[in-house]
Every structure is written in structure tokens, then in C-alpha cells.
Amino acid sequence: IVYCIPNYDGKGGNYAGVTNQPNKRMLAHALKGKLNTQDFFILDVKTDRLEAYASETALHGEGYHGARGNYKTN
């Protein structure tokens, strides 16, 4: 699941990430101080992990914030 946390930083920044357990992931984000995790929404659903990462990376290129850099393909 590729998701978005809108205004996650309280400054208008949107965060895009990947998870297969969205509720658990939102709790982890909330514990790290990201705002508005209750407002998260799903952007895309992929059955392949690498496709999900590619979708997330494309969103980062469009201005969404995110923590990860390059992904290993193996």
C-alpha cells in the first residue's frame, strides 16, 4: 500500500510511504511525532513490493516527503 499523510509536519508537507500494515505504520509515525496520521489515505495498491517502492519514489520526485532513498531490487 502506498499512502499519504497530508500536512504531516504541520507546515503543509505531504508524506508518502509504503506499508502492508497501514494502521500499525500510522502508530509508528505518530510515536515519531508526525502530525495528522489519522488523516492518512491510500494513494495506490500494488501486489509487488518493488512496484510499490517505484510508485513511492515517483511521488517523492513530485514533491512528497519521505524517509527512504534508493531501494535494493534483490
DOKE-455955 format. One line per 5 residues: their letters; for each residue x, y, z of N, C-alpha, C. Coordinates in pm, whole numbers, plus 50000, padded with zeros to 5 digits. Each point is the difference from the previous one (the first is absolute). Example, Ala and Ser with C-alpha at 12.3 -4.5 7.8 and 13.67 -1.06 7.14 Angstrom:
<dotis>
AS> 51319/49431/50780/49911/50119/50000/50090/50120/50000; 49965/50105/49928/50082/50119/50006/49923/50109/50073;
</dotis>
This chain:
<dotis>
IVYCI> 50085/49882/50000/49915/50118/50000/50089/50124/50000; 49978/50088/49906/50067/50130/49996/49902/50100/50061; 50045/50072/50102/49909/50088/50075/50054/50142/50008; 49912/50090/50039/50037/50140/50021/49953/50044/50138; 50086/50073/50070/49960/50071/50121/50003/50148/49962;
PNYDG> 49881/50061/49984/49998/50142/49961/50044/50090/50115; 50073/50104/49968/50047/50098/50098/50063/49932/50121; 50081/49900/49974/50057/49918/50108/50089/50080/50095; 50055/50110/49953/50095/50077/50079/49940/50129/50056; 49872/50025/49973/49936/50122/50046/50038/50122/49919;
KGGNY> 50075/49980/49892/50046/50109/49914/49954/49982/49856; 49905/49909/49979/49947/49977/49867/50067/49890/49921; 50100/49935/50059/50069/49892/49930/49919/49871/49999; 49996/49936/49887/49932/49870/49988/50104/49890/49998; 49974/49893/50074/50093/49888/50014/49945/49880/49925;
AGVTN> 50082/49936/49919/49960/49877/49930/50087/49886/50050; 49939/49886/50022/50073/49883/50047/49936/49872/49951; 50063/49888/50035/49952/49867/49960/49988/49914/50125; 49893/49923/50009/49982/49906/50110/49902/49891/49959; 50005/49888/50068/49897/49899/49981/49910/49991/50124;
QPNKR> 50028/50086/50100/49920/50007/50122/49977/50147/50035; 49905/50066/49933/49985/50144/50016/49972/50047/50142; 49915/49933/50073/49969/50048/50136/50121/49991/50092; 50074/49893/49989/50122/49984/50079/50103/50106/49960; 50010/50026/49870/50096/50100/49951/49963/50140/50047;
MLAHA> 49870/50033/50002/49958/50132/50046/50032/50018/50147; 49985/49895/50080/50036/50007/50141/50150/50028/50014; 50081/49934/49921/50145/50024/50004/50032/50144/49962; 49933/50052/49897/50021/50140/49961/49957/50094/50113; 49886/49974/50061/49950/50085/50107/50099/50004/50117;
LKGKL> 50058/49886/50031/50097/49994/50110/50126/50080/49969; 50027/50022/49870/50117/50080/49960/49964/50148/49986; 49874/50036/50029/49961/50140/50000/49941/50052/49871; 49974/49914/49902/49937/50048/49877/49855/50033/50032; 49955/50112/49950/49864/50046/50025/49902/49939/49902;
NTQDF> 49874/50004/50034/49891/49965/49909/50004/49857/49948; 50056/49908/50076/50001/49863/49951/49859/49944/49988; 49906/50055/50076/49861/49956/49988/49939/50041/49867; 50062/50093/49930/49949/50048/49871/50065/49928/49880; 50080/49897/50026/50069/49934/49890/49899/49940/49901;
FILDV> 50044/49986/49877/49915/49935/49901/50087/49920/49903; 49938/49905/49935/50070/49911/49908/50007/50064/49862; 50120/50004/49945/50022/50055/49867/50000/49891/49893; 50053/49883/50035/50016/49894/49900/50013/49866/50072; 49958/49895/49935/50016/49864/50053/50070/49917/49895;
KTDRL> 50109/49940/50039/50080/49915/49910/50011/49862/50062; 50010/49898/49915/50021/49865/50051/50147/49964/50004; 50084/50084/49942/50144/49977/49997/50070/50110/50080; 50086/49960/50093/50071/50096/50086/50081/50099/49919; 50071/49954/49898/50084/50090/49920/49916/50100/49922;
EAYAS> 49884/49959/49953/49910/50094/49933/49950/50107/50099; 49972/49959/50122/49957/50097/50102/50112/50099/50028; 50124/49951/50012/50113/50090/50024/50019/50096/49882; 49982/49951/49878/50013/50086/49882/49893/50109/50002; 49879/49965/50039/49892/50098/50009/50032/50105/50106;
ETALH> 50050/49953/50114/50037/50093/50108/50112/50093/49954; 50101/49945/49934/50112/50081/49952/49954/50106/49901; 49906/49963/49913/49945/50097/49905/49930/50114/50074; 49929/49967/50106/49932/50104/50079/50102/50091/50068; 50109/49944/50047/50105/50083/50059/50055/50097/49896;
GEGYH> 50011/49954/49877/50046/50087/49891/49902/50111/49968; 49874/49980/50037/49896/50102/49978/49985/50094/50119; 50085/49983/50102/49998/50093/50112/49950/49943/50132; 49951/49877/49999/49961/49939/50127/50126/49972/50081; 49991/50018/50131/50111/49969/50087/50001/49850/50027;
GARGN> 50113/49949/50042/50015/49860/50034/50138/49974/50055; 50013/49891/50073/50126/49975/50071/50099/49917/49923; 49955/49918/49908/50091/49904/49935/50066/50058/49876; 50111/49940/49967/50071/50036/49878/49986/49891/49898; 50109/49946/49957/49999/49894/49897/49959/49867/50060;
YKTN> 49940/49916/49919/49956/49869/50044/50081/49893/49932; 50025/49893/50074/50067/49884/49941/49896/49921/49921; 50039/49947/49887/49906/49925/49919/50009/49851/50026; 50094/49956/50080/50013/49857/50034/49987/49978/50148;
</dotis>
